[in-house]
């Protein structure tokens, strides 16, 4: 998830991976957490040959949404992605026609007249209403950003927070790093650049040439990296007060946030020890 920027005198590199999985690189050694299986999008009412709804969970990428729509409507793979031009989605100017971040999570009805264009329009229209309403728009302005920037940050929060309770703290870490001129160093953005599922980020991947590589590029990525839900948006406009710059999940339900790099390294060591001492899965 997030790579921390250690003090210049520190020789090792510490990285936090998506949802608390960590990568610790020190003297050439790489220790990575086990990937967490996350269910993909699927039509509701499984077992029914003609689903009546399509459930879009928070945090899915546009490419995953397209694939889910194709499956729900029994269309050839790639059909929904090719329908974007015909859909004429109502998106902010900053999006440049890219709906990433604006395919709002939710449950959408399906019937015999449902088309990809109709579904995508419903998602984008829902996002527009949610994001441009008074709470989100006013909250973005209060935090010195526009709505599109808030959606970008919310998409990272959605990808990085281990739990809903941690979202406000993760948002605060992002703001604190931006305010200090620190790179975000988020594995989730690198994984998006590489078009792969969430996983740890090897050192070589942090050198990939991409505007989404927040190891190499300062500031926010150019677009959202997924479609965040309301909880992540609320966390962004009301981030938890704190001076944190680092975080890691030591064990399920125990994510630790700190502003002190030395303390963070101790937390990482405890997390690593806990993983190594856990019995191997059967």
N, C-alpha and C positions, 0 to 999 in steps of 0.2 A: 504494500500500500504506500505508505509514505517513507521516503528516505530522509533520514535526518541529516542536517548539516552539522557535523561535530566541530569543536574548536579546531583552529588551524594546527595546533600542536599535536592533535590526535592522529595517529597513523592509520587506524582502522576505520572502516566505513560501516555505519549501522543503517539498516534499512527496515522500515516497517512495511509489511505487505498487506494486501487487501484483507479486510475483516480480521485484523489482528495477527495474521500469520506473519512471521518475521523472517527476514534474511539477515544474517550477521556475517559480514566478511571481515576477517581479521587474519593477517599474515597468510593470505591466500586460501583460507578455509571457508567453505560455504556451508551454512546450516539452514535448511529451509523447512518450514512447517508443512504438514500434510494438507493437501487441498481439500476444501469442503465442498461436497456435492450440493449443487443448487438446482432445484427442479426448473426446467425450462417452461416456456409458455405452453399452455395446452387449452383446448376448448373445454368449456364447462360441460357438465352432463355427459361425462365419459361413458361409453357404452351405447350411447344413442348415435346411430349412424348419421343423423342430421342434427348436430348440436344447435341449441337455441340461443346460446350466448358464447361470447369469447371473453375469457378473463385475461387481462393484461396486468401482471404483477409489477410493482414498482421496481425500478432499477434495470429493466430490460433495455437493450440497445434497439435502435430502429431496425437493424437487420433481423433481430429476433422477432420483432413485431411483424415484419413483412412475412417471415416464414410461418408464423402462427396464423396469420390471415390466409395465406395460401392453403394451409392445411385445413383450417376451419371451413373454407369455401370450396374445398376439393379442387383447387386450381393448380396448374403446373408450377413447379418451383420457379421463383423469379417474377411471377406475374404481378404481384403487388408492388414490388420495387419499381417495375417498369411503368406503373400506373401513376406515379407521382405527378408527372406533368399534367395529366388529365384531371387530377384531383384538385388542383388550384387551391392548395391549403392556405388558410389565413395565418401567416407567420410574421414575426417581427422582421423589420428590415435587416437587422443584424444577422439573422439566420441565413440570409442569402439563398433561400429556398430549401435549406437543409432542415428537415423536421426533427432531427435528433433533439431530445429534451421536451418536445411538444406533442408527443404521442402519449397523451395522459393515461396513467394506469387506471384501470377500472374494469367493469363488466359491461360489455356492449351487446345489445340484442342482435340476433341474426334471423333473417327470414328469406323467403325465396327471391326477394328483390335486392338483397344486400350485395353490394359490389365492393371491391377494394377501395375505390375512391370514396364511397359513402362512409366506410368504416374509418379510413384515415381522416376524413373531414370531421367526423364526430369526435375523434380523439383530439385533433388540433383545436377544434372549437371549444372543447371542454377545457383544454389547457389555457387557451386565451382567456376564458372567463375566470378560471381559478387564479392565474398569474397576474392578470391586470386588475383584479378586484382591489378594493381599498387596503385590506390587511397586507397583501404581498407587495403591492406597488409602494405603499407608504413605508413599509418596513425596509424595502430596498433603498429608497431615498434616504431614510434615516441612517442607513449604514453606508452612505456615499457611493452607491452603485445603482445601475439601472436594472430593470427586471431581467433582462437577458443575462447579465452577469450573475444575478442571484440564481438563475436556473443552472448556469454552469457550475457554480459552487455547490448547489444542492445535488447535482448529479455526482459530484465527487464525494460529498458527504454520504449519499446513498450507497456508493460503492465501498466506502472505507469504514463506516461505523459498524461495529459488531452488533449493536443493539439500538433500538430506537432511543433508549435512555442516553446513549453515548453521542447521538447526533449533534446536540448542541455544543458539546465539548470538541468534537472533531471540527465543527464549523469555526469555533474559536481558534483552534490551532491554525487553520487556514488563514484566518484574518491576521493572527499574530505574525505568521511568517511573511505574509504580504506586506504588512506594515513595517517589518524590520528589513525588508529587501532581501529576504531569504527565498531561494527557490522552493517550490512546493515539494518537489521530489516524490511524487505520488506514483506508486506502481500501477495503480488503476488507469492512469492516463497513458502510460507506456503500453500496457496491455491493449488499450483501445487503439493506439497507433499501429500495433502489430496485428490487430484483428483477431485476438485470441481470447480464450476464456481467462478469468482471473487466476493468477498464479504468482509465485515469487518472480522477481526480476533479476536475472543474472547480470553481472557487471557489464558484459558486452551489450546487452539490450539497452542499457542506460545511455549508450552513445548513438542510438538510432537517430537518423535525421528525420525529424518530424516536428511540426508545430505543437504536437500533443506531448512531446517529451519534456516533462516538467523537471527533469534532471538538467537538461541543457538549456531550456528556455525559461526566462523569468516570467512571472505573472501567471495569469490564467490561460488554459488552452483556448483555442479560437471558438469552440462550440462545446455544448454539453457532451458528456461521454456516455450518457444513458438517459432514460426518461424517469426523473425522480418523482416521488410521491409527495403528498401534502406534508407528511411528517418532516421530511428533509427540508422542504421549503420553509416550514415554520422554524426549524433549527437555524437556518441561515439568517432569517430576519430577526430572530431573537436568540443569538448565540449565548451560551452559558458564560457568565463572567469568569475570567481566569487568565493567567499569564502563560499557559502551557505552550510548549513548542514541540513536544514529543509525546507519543503514546504507544502502548503495546498491550495486547491481551495476554496476560500471564497464564490464565486458565479461563475456561468458559465462565462468564459472569464476572470476571475480574480484569477489567481493562484499566490500566494505570496511565494517568496523564501527568506530565511534569514539565517544568521549565528548566530543570537542571540536567545537563547532559550526563554527568556522572551517575546521578540517580537513575536516569533512563537506562544506562548501560547495566546497572545492577538489576533492574527489572527485566531487561533482555536476558541476562544470565539466568535469572530465576525461571523465566519462561522456557529457555532452552533446556535447563535441567529437568523441569517438569515433563517436557516432551520426551526426553531421552529415558526418563525413569518410568514412563507409562508403559504398560504391557502392550506388546505388539498385537495388532488386530488379528483375529482368526478368520 
